[in-house]
C-alpha cells in the first residue's frame, strides 16, 4: 500500500501533539446499556463453550 496518503494525517497528528492539542477519548466508568454486550457475555468462556456444544450437536 502506498504510504503517501497517510503521511498527511501523520504530519497533522504530530503537529497537534507538538501544540498539545491532541485529543483522546477516555472510556467512561459504569455500565454501557447501549452496546450489544452490556452484560459482558461476549467474554464468557462458559457461554462460549455452551454455544459451541450446541452447534456441534446440530442445534439451530
Residue, then its C-alpha position, 0 to 999 in steps of 0.5 A: x500500500x502506498x504510504x503517501x496518503x497517510x503521511x498527511x494525517x501523520x504530519x497533522x497528528x504530530x503537529x497537534x501533539x507538538x501544540x498539545x492539542x491532541x485529543x483522546x477519548x477516555x472510556x467512561x466508568x459504569x455500565x454501557x446499556x447501549x452496546x450489544x454486550x452490556x452484560x459482558x457475555x461476549x467474554x464468557x468462556x462458559x457461554x462460549x463453550x455452551x454455544x459451541x456444544x450446541x452447534x456441534x450437536x446440530x442445534x439451530 
